[in-house]
Structures are given as C-alpha cells and as structure tokens.
Amino acid sequence: MSYSVYDLLGNIGVFLIVAMYLALHTDRIASDSVTFSLLNALGAVLILISLSVNFNLSSVIIEFFWLGISLYGLYKSLLRKA
C-alpha cells in the first residue's frame, strides 16, 4: 500500500474535524464560532479531495452533508457578526 498526497490531505481533514469535535466538547470552542464552522468545512473539503482518488460513495455523501452544514453554520456566524 502506498501513501499519497491525497491520503495526507484526507488525514489532515479527518484531524481537523476530530479536533473541532474535541474542542467543542471540552469547551475550547463555541459551536457558533466562525473558526469552528470554517475548520469543519475545510476538513470536509480535504476528505472529499482524497475521496476523488479513492472513491467511496457513503463517505462522499456524509462529507457533502458535513460540508453543507458547516457552510450553513459559517453563514449564520458571519451574519451574526455583521
């Protein structure tokens, strides 16, 4: 098994999502913060990039939902700041 740049991007994406989940549950970040939504969205995008090479339909579906929900949260956070 080889480890490609796409694997690395996917792993970074997983790390970002898991780190935000941990930060949320340890009260280090608020769920309505721009940072929380932005890093979740970035994580989903990186995972989707890795899935473009190693396709898995179930994973693609969940990452599209994760991205959409994160972008919605980002939109709400930015509206609140405006």
MARTIDO-860638 format. One record per atom (N, C-alpha, C, CB): residue in one letter; x, y, z. Coordinates in nm, 4 decimals, always signed. Glycine has a CB too. Example, Ala and Ser with C-alpha at 12.3 -4.5 7.8 and 13.67 -1.06 7.14 Angstrom:
<rs>
["A"; [+1.3190; -0.5690; +0.7800]]
["A"; [+1.2300; -0.4500; +0.7800]]
["A"; [+1.3200; -0.3300; +0.7800]]
["A"; [+1.1308; -0.4473; +0.9046]]
["S"; [+1.2850; -0.2250; +0.7080]]
["S"; [+1.3670; -0.1060; +0.7140]]
["S"; [+1.2900; +0.0030; +0.7870]]
["S"; [+1.4084; -0.0598; +0.5725]]
</rs>
This chain:
<rs>
["M"; [+0.0839; -0.1180; +0.0000]]
["M"; [+0.0000; +0.0000; +0.0000]]
["M"; [+0.0886; +0.1246; +0.0000]]
["M"; [-0.0956; -0.0003; +0.1218]]
["S"; [+0.0571; +0.2174; -0.0875]]
["S"; [+0.1343; +0.3413; -0.0939]]
["S"; [+0.0568; +0.4541; -0.0254]]
["S"; [+0.1663; +0.3786; -0.2413]]
["Y"; [+0.1274; +0.5539; +0.0180]]
["Y"; [+0.0693; +0.6690; +0.0861]]
["Y"; [+0.0923; +0.7899; -0.0028]]
["Y"; [+0.1314; +0.6900; +0.2291]]
["S"; [-0.0176; +0.8465; -0.0542]]
["S"; [-0.0058; +0.9564; -0.1495]]
["S"; [-0.0386; +1.0897; -0.0836]]
["S"; [-0.0974; +0.9330; -0.2693]]
["V"; [-0.0207; +1.1953; -0.1600]]
["V"; [-0.0552; +1.3285; -0.1114]]
["V"; [-0.2049; +1.3364; -0.0831]]
["V"; [-0.0135; +1.4367; -0.2137]]
["Y"; [-0.2866; +1.2606; -0.1568]]
["Y"; [-0.4304; +1.2585; -0.1338]]
["Y"; [-0.4641; +1.1934; +0.0004]]
["Y"; [-0.5010; +1.1845; -0.2473]]
["D"; [-0.3892; +1.0915; +0.0359]]
["D"; [-0.4060; +1.0293; +0.1670]]
["D"; [-0.3726; +1.1299; +0.2770]]
["D"; [-0.3170; +0.9033; +0.1798]]
["L"; [-0.2646; +1.2036; +0.2569]]
["L"; [-0.2238; +1.3046; +0.3542]]
["L"; [-0.3323; +1.4117; +0.3695]]
["L"; [-0.0902; +1.3692; +0.3117]]
["L"; [-0.3853; +1.4606; +0.2574]]
["L"; [-0.4914; +1.5619; +0.2643]]
["L"; [-0.6137; +1.5082; +0.3379]]
["L"; [-0.5311; +1.6078; +0.1230]]
["G"; [-0.6521; +1.3862; +0.3081]]
["G"; [-0.7654; +1.3251; +0.3772]]
["G"; [-0.7405; +1.3116; +0.5262]]
["G"; [-0.7956; +1.1894; +0.3182]]
["N"; [-0.6189; +1.2731; +0.5629]]
["N"; [-0.5855; +1.2598; +0.7045]]
["N"; [-0.5848; +1.3942; +0.7761]]
["N"; [-0.4504; +1.1929; +0.7201]]
["I"; [-0.5386; +1.4984; +0.7087]]
["I"; [-0.5441; +1.6326; +0.7663]]
["I"; [-0.6902; +1.6735; +0.7868]]
["I"; [-0.4705; +1.7352; +0.6750]]
["G"; [-0.7746; +1.6430; +0.6889]]
["G"; [-0.9171; +1.6721; +0.7008]]
["G"; [-0.9805; +1.6012; +0.8192]]
["G"; [-0.9888; +1.6330; +0.5739]]
["V"; [-0.9494; +1.4743; +0.8356]]
["V"; [-1.0008; +1.3982; +0.9499]]
["V"; [-0.9523; +1.4612; +1.0799]]
["V"; [-0.9566; +1.2496; +0.9418]]
["F"; [-0.8243; +1.4967; +1.0856]]
["F"; [-0.7699; +1.5587; +1.2060]]
["F"; [-0.8443; +1.6883; +1.2399]]
["F"; [-0.6200; +1.5869; +1.1880]]
["L"; [-0.8698; +1.7721; +1.1387]]
["L"; [-0.9402; +1.8977; +1.1636]]
["L"; [-1.0798; +1.8743; +1.2201]]
["L"; [-0.9495; +1.9787; +1.0354]]
["I"; [-1.1531; +1.7820; +1.1616]]
["I"; [-1.2893; +1.7553; +1.2073]]
["I"; [-1.2891; +1.6972; +1.3489]]
["I"; [-1.3601; +1.6589; +1.1105]]
["V"; [-1.2022; +1.6027; +1.3734]]
["V"; [-1.1956; +1.5418; +1.5066]]
["V"; [-1.1470; +1.6438; +1.6101]]
["V"; [-1.1021; +1.4183; +1.5052]]
["A"; [-1.0501; +1.7268; +1.5731]]
["A"; [-1.0004; +1.8291; +1.6654]]
["A"; [-1.1106; +1.9284; +1.7016]]
["A"; [-0.8808; +1.9032; +1.6037]]
["M"; [-1.1917; +1.9671; +1.6048]]
["M"; [-1.3017; +2.0595; +1.6333]]
["M"; [-1.4078; +1.9937; +1.7209]]
["M"; [-1.3648; +2.1092; +1.5029]]
["Y"; [-1.4329; +1.8675; +1.6978]]
["Y"; [-1.5294; +1.7939; +1.7798]]
["Y"; [-1.4804; +1.7852; +1.9246]]
["Y"; [-1.5527; +1.6519; +1.7221]]
["L"; [-1.3536; +1.7560; +1.9417]]
["L"; [-1.2949; +1.7518; +2.0752]]
["L"; [-1.2968; +1.8901; +2.1403]]
["L"; [-1.1513; +1.6985; +2.0686]]
["A"; [-1.2587; +1.9922; +2.0642]]
["A"; [-1.2576; +2.1286; +2.1176]]
["A"; [-1.3975; +2.1713; +2.1605]]
["A"; [-1.2023; +2.2268; +2.0133]]
["L"; [-1.4973; +2.1305; +2.0860]]
["L"; [-1.6359; +2.1630; +2.1213]]
["L"; [-1.6742; +2.0994; +2.2541]]
["L"; [-1.7321; +2.1165; +2.0108]]
["H"; [-1.6421; +1.9730; +2.2703]]
["H"; [-1.6822; +1.9008; +2.3912]]
["H"; [-1.5970; +1.9326; +2.5128]]
["H"; [-1.6774; +1.7542; +2.3657]]
["T"; [-1.4836; +1.9939; +2.4921]]
["T"; [-1.4000; +2.0366; +2.6049]]
["T"; [-1.4135; +2.1869; +2.6290]]
["T"; [-1.2525; +2.0002; +2.5795]]
["D"; [-1.5158; +2.2468; +2.5683]]
["D"; [-1.5469; +2.3893; +2.5856]]
["D"; [-1.4319; +2.4818; +2.5463]]
["D"; [-1.5848; +2.4157; +2.7288]]
["R"; [-1.3543; +2.4431; +2.4487]]
["R"; [-1.2461; +2.5277; +2.3986]]
["R"; [-1.2892; +2.6099; +2.2781]]
["R"; [-1.1259; +2.4427; +2.3622]]
["I"; [-1.4058; +2.5765; +2.2216]]
["I"; [-1.4573; +2.6499; +2.1070]]
["I"; [-1.6100; +2.6454; +2.1127]]
["I"; [-1.4033; +2.5903; +1.9720]]
["A"; [-1.6726; +2.7494; +2.0636]]
["A"; [-1.8188; +2.7547; +2.0603]]
["A"; [-1.8682; +2.7020; +1.9257]]
["A"; [-1.8699; +2.8999; +2.0846]]
["S"; [-1.9807; +2.6345; +1.9291]]
["S"; [-2.0347; +2.5764; +1.8061]]
["S"; [-2.0809; +2.6833; +1.7074]]
["S"; [-2.1504; +2.4835; +1.8388]]
["D"; [-2.1021; +2.8041; +1.7548]]
["D"; [-2.1469; +2.9108; +1.6651]]
["D"; [-2.0328; +3.0031; +1.6216]]
["D"; [-2.2553; +2.9926; +1.7328]]
["S"; [-1.9088; +2.9602; +1.6447]]
["S"; [-1.7951; +3.0431; +1.6046]]
["S"; [-1.7599; +3.0216; +1.4577]]
["S"; [-1.6737; +3.0129; +1.6925]]
["V"; [-1.7041; +3.1244; +1.3979]]
["V"; [-1.6590; +3.1164; +1.2596]]
["V"; [-1.5508; +3.0097; +1.2457]]
["V"; [-1.6065; +3.2531; +1.2115]]
["T"; [-1.4591; +3.0050; +1.3396]]
["T"; [-1.3482; +2.9098; +1.3346]]
["T"; [-1.3977; +2.7659; +1.3322]]
["T"; [-1.2556; +2.9306; +1.4534]]
["F"; [-1.4949; +2.7354; +1.4175]]
["F"; [-1.5488; +2.6001; +1.4245]]
["F"; [-1.6056; +2.5569; +1.2892]]
["F"; [-1.6572; +2.5914; +1.5330]]
["S"; [-1.6905; +2.6397; +1.2317]]
["S"; [-1.7533; +2.6053; +1.1045]]
["S"; [-1.6524; +2.6036; +0.9899]]
["S"; [-1.8653; +2.7034; +1.0734]]
["L"; [-1.5604; +2.6991; +0.9897]]
["L"; [-1.4615; +2.7076; +0.8833]]
["L"; [-1.3697; +2.5854; +0.8825]]
["L"; [-1.3790; +2.8349; +0.8983]]
["L"; [-1.3212; +2.5453; +0.9987]]
["L"; [-1.2313; +2.4297; +1.0040]]
["L"; [-1.3042; +2.2991; +0.9751]]
["L"; [-1.1643; +2.4217; +1.1402]]
["N"; [-1.4319; +2.2899; +1.0144]]
["N"; [-1.5106; +2.1723; +0.9775]]
["N"; [-1.5302; +2.1657; +0.8268]]
["N"; [-1.6466; +2.1741; +1.0484]]
["A"; [-1.5601; +2.2796; +0.7653]]
["A"; [-1.5777; +2.2838; +0.6198]]
["A"; [-1.4473; +2.2480; +0.5488]]
["A"; [-1.6261; +2.4235; +0.5751]]
["L"; [-1.3373; +2.3036; +0.5958]]
["L"; [-1.2077; +2.2725; +0.5362]]
["L"; [-1.1759; +2.1236; +0.5492]]
["L"; [-1.0971; +2.3561; +0.6020]]
["G"; [-1.2035; +2.0677; +0.6657]]
["G"; [-1.1813; +1.9246; +0.6854]]
["G"; [-1.2613; +1.8411; +0.5879]]
["G"; [-1.2163; +1.8850; +0.8268]]
["A"; [-1.3889; +1.8776; +0.5684]]
["A"; [-1.4735; +1.8040; +0.4746]]
["A"; [-1.4211; +1.8150; +0.3316]]
["A"; [-1.6171; +1.8555; +0.4815]]
["V"; [-1.3763; +1.9346; +0.2940]]
["V"; [-1.3216; +1.9541; +0.1590]]
["V"; [-1.1970; +1.8680; +0.1381]]
["V"; [-1.2879; +2.1030; +0.1352]]
["L"; [-1.1094; +1.8653; +0.2363]]
["L"; [-0.9872; +1.7845; +0.2235]]
["L"; [-1.0198; +1.6356; +0.2122]]
["L"; [-0.8944; +1.8086; +0.3437]]
["I"; [-1.1167; +1.5906; +0.2895]]
["I"; [-1.1574; +1.4500; +0.2794]]
["I"; [-1.2187; +1.4222; +0.1426]]
["I"; [-1.2578; +1.4140; +0.3914]]
["L"; [-1.3001; +1.5153; +0.0926]]
["L"; [-1.3592; +1.4977; -0.0402]]
["L"; [-1.2517; +1.4917; -0.1489]]
["L"; [-1.4576; +1.6116; -0.0699]]
["I"; [-1.1471; +1.5714; -0.1333]]
["I"; [-1.0363; +1.5649; -0.2303]]
["I"; [-0.9739; +1.4260; -0.2282]]
["I"; [-0.9285; +1.6731; -0.1993]]
["S"; [-0.9510; +1.3726; -0.1089]]
["S"; [-0.8919; +1.2384; -0.1012]]
["S"; [-0.9869; +1.1331; -0.1574]]
["S"; [-0.8556; +1.2039; +0.0439]]
["L"; [-1.1180; +1.1560; -0.1411]]
["L"; [-1.2159; +1.0607; -0.1937]]
["L"; [-1.2280; +1.0672; -0.3454]]
["L"; [-1.3512; +1.0857; -0.1311]]
["S"; [-1.1805; +1.1757; -0.4047]]
["S"; [-1.1830; +1.1831; -0.5510]]
["S"; [-1.0863; +1.0831; -0.6126]]
["S"; [-1.1486; +1.3248; -0.5981]]
["V"; [-0.9885; +1.0396; -0.5353]]
["V"; [-0.8914; +0.9398; -0.5825]]
["V"; [-0.9309; +0.8006; -0.5350]]
["V"; [-0.7490; +0.9743; -0.5333]]
["N"; [-0.9694; +0.7904; -0.4101]]
["N"; [-1.0116; +0.6625; -0.3507]]
["N"; [-1.1595; +0.6713; -0.3189]]
["N"; [-0.9288; +0.6283; -0.2218]]
["F"; [-1.2435; +0.6589; -0.4217]]
["F"; [-1.3867; +0.6837; -0.4105]]
["F"; [-1.4566; +0.5831; -0.3201]]
["F"; [-1.4499; +0.6812; -0.5471]]
["N"; [-1.5461; +0.6375; -0.2357]]
["N"; [-1.6353; +0.5578; -0.1523]]
["N"; [-1.7642; +0.6379; -0.1409]]
["N"; [-1.5720; +0.5260; -0.0097]]
["L"; [-1.8723; +0.5871; -0.1995]]
["L"; [-1.9965; +0.6636; -0.2093]]
["L"; [-2.0498; +0.7064; -0.0734]]
["L"; [-2.1013; +0.5826; -0.2811]]
["S"; [-2.0523; +0.6175; +0.0226]]
["S"; [-2.1048; +0.6523; +0.1554]]
["S"; [-2.0245; +0.7653; +0.2182]]
["S"; [-2.1034; +0.5296; +0.2478]]
["S"; [-1.8947; +0.7609; +0.2048]]
["S"; [-1.8100; +0.8662; +0.2607]]
["S"; [-1.8300; +0.9984; +0.1887]]
["S"; [-1.6638; +0.8257; +0.2539]]
["V"; [-1.8463; +0.9939; +0.0581]]
["V"; [-1.8708; +1.1162; -0.0190]]
["V"; [-2.0022; +1.1802; +0.0254]]
["V"; [-1.8742; +1.0858; -0.1713]]
["I"; [-2.1050; +1.0985; +0.0431]]
["I"; [-2.2352; +1.1510; +0.0849]]
["I"; [-2.2251; +1.2204; +0.2195]]
["I"; [-2.3390; +1.0387; +0.0915]]
["I"; [-2.1637; +1.1562; +0.3171]]
["I"; [-2.1560; +1.2173; +0.4503]]
["I"; [-2.0705; +1.3434; +0.4488]]
["I"; [-2.0995; +1.1174; +0.5515]]
["E"; [-1.9654; +1.3449; +0.3691]]
["E"; [-1.8806; +1.4639; +0.3637]]
["E"; [-1.9514; +1.5806; +0.2953]]
["E"; [-1.7503; +1.4323; +0.2908]]
["F"; [-2.0358; +1.5535; +0.1956]]
["F"; [-2.1145; +1.6609; +0.1347]]
["F"; [-2.2126; +1.7195; +0.2362]]
["F"; [-2.1906; +1.6089; +0.0107]]
["F"; [-2.2754; +1.6332; +0.3163]]
["F"; [-2.3635; +1.6834; +0.4218]]
["F"; [-2.2836; +1.7631; +0.5255]]
["F"; [-2.4380; +1.5665; +0.4900]]
["W"; [-2.1671; +1.7109; +0.5642]]
["W"; [-2.0820; +1.7787; +0.6628]]
["W"; [-2.0411; +1.9164; +0.6109]]
["W"; [-1.9561; +1.6935; +0.6949]]
["L"; [-2.0046; +1.9232; +0.4857]]
["L"; [-1.9656; +2.0489; +0.4232]]
["L"; [-2.0840; +2.1449; +0.4183]]
["L"; [-1.9107; +2.0241; +0.2818]]
["G"; [-2.1990; +2.0962; +0.3750]]
["G"; [-2.3171; +2.1817; +0.3666]]
["G"; [-2.3585; +2.2379; +0.5016]]
["G"; [-2.4318; +2.1050; +0.3068]]
["I"; [-2.3599; +2.1545; +0.6034]]
["I"; [-2.3959; +2.2003; +0.7375]]
["I"; [-2.2923; +2.2988; +0.7895]]
["I"; [-2.4092; +2.0812; +0.8339]]
["S"; [-2.1659; +2.2732; +0.7641]]
["S"; [-2.0596; +2.3645; +0.8081]]
["S"; [-2.0702; +2.4996; +0.7387]]
["S"; [-1.9219; +2.3031; +0.7814]]
["L"; [-2.1015; +2.4984; +0.6092]]
["L"; [-2.1177; +2.6250; +0.5370]]
["L"; [-2.2394; +2.7025; +0.5869]]
["L"; [-2.1306; +2.5990; +0.3865]]
["Y"; [-2.3457; +2.6314; +0.6213]]
["Y"; [-2.4630; +2.6955; +0.6802]]
["Y"; [-2.4263; +2.7601; +0.8141]]
["Y"; [-2.5774; +2.5929; +0.6992]]
["G"; [-2.3527; +2.6886; +0.8976]]
["G"; [-2.3081; +2.7436; +1.0257]]
["G"; [-2.2175; +2.8638; +1.0068]]
["G"; [-2.2361; +2.6374; +1.1065]]
["L"; [-2.1304; +2.8578; +0.9084]]
["L"; [-2.0415; +2.9693; +0.8776]]
["L"; [-2.1227; +3.0911; +0.8345]]
["L"; [-1.9410; +2.9299; +0.7677]]
["Y"; [-2.2210; +3.0685; +0.7493]]
["Y"; [-2.3098; +3.1760; +0.7038]]
["Y"; [-2.3810; +3.2413; +0.8223]]
["Y"; [-2.4134; +3.1215; +0.6030]]
["K"; [-2.4365; +3.1596; +0.9117]]
["K"; [-2.5052; +3.2126; +1.0300]]
["K"; [-2.4087; +3.2909; +1.1195]]
["K"; [-2.5701; +3.0982; +1.1099]]
["S"; [-2.2884; +3.2400; +1.1376]]
["S"; [-2.1894; +3.3091; +1.2217]]
["S"; [-2.1512; +3.4433; +1.1623]]
["S"; [-2.0642; +3.2228; +1.2395]]
["L"; [-2.1323; +3.4470; +1.0324]]
["L"; [-2.0946; +3.5725; +0.9666]]
["L"; [-2.2098; +3.6723; +0.9685]]
["L"; [-2.0504; +3.5461; +0.8221]]
["L"; [-2.3320; +3.6249; +0.9540]]
["L"; [-2.4482; +3.7148; +0.9619]]
["L"; [-2.4585; +3.7779; +1.1007]]
["L"; [-2.5784; +3.6382; +0.9288]]
["R"; [-2.4349; +3.6963; +1.2024]]
["R"; [-2.4431; +3.7433; +1.3406]]
["R"; [-2.3377; +3.8514; +1.3689]]
["R"; [-2.4256; +3.6253; +1.4379]]
["K"; [-2.2202; +3.8363; +1.3073]]
["K"; [-2.1132; +3.9342; +1.3276]]
["K"; [-2.1399; +4.0642; +1.2532]]
["K"; [-1.9801; +3.8763; +1.2829]]
["A"; [-2.2175; +4.0576; +1.1454]]
["A"; [-2.2429; +4.1765; +1.0622]]
["A"; [-2.3435; +4.2707; +1.1262]]
["A"; [-2.2929; +4.1348; +0.9244]]
</rs>
